[in-house]
Amino acid sequence: MTEFNLDMAALAALGETVSATAVHEEGLVKAVCRPNGVIEELQLEPGLHDLGAATAATEILAVLRTAQSEADAEYQRQAQAQIAAAMPQFGGNQSGA
């Protein structure tokens, strides 16, 4: 059986270090999110009020979804790289590189 040593602590730490930022096309909303929907930062500019409540809510949610999706995608890329590196049978190495 081939050995498979995955650093679970490093993999778990990705969830704390990976984030993505999304900004509304007019700069009215900025969101920074981590994987799994964790919101690190949400900035709303005063001009957002001019859009009306329903439109403003839609724009906020759209920016949040974009940031969360990008954070999830980046987490997956980095996690896959760590997993592949831990699998020597697929050309990875055990040094974690």
Secondary structure, 3 states (H helix, E strand, C coil): CCCCCCCHHHHHHHHHHCCEEEECCCCCEEEEECHHHCEEEEEECHHHHHHCHHHHHHHHHHHHHHHHHHHHHHHHHHHHHHHHHCCHHHCCCCCCC
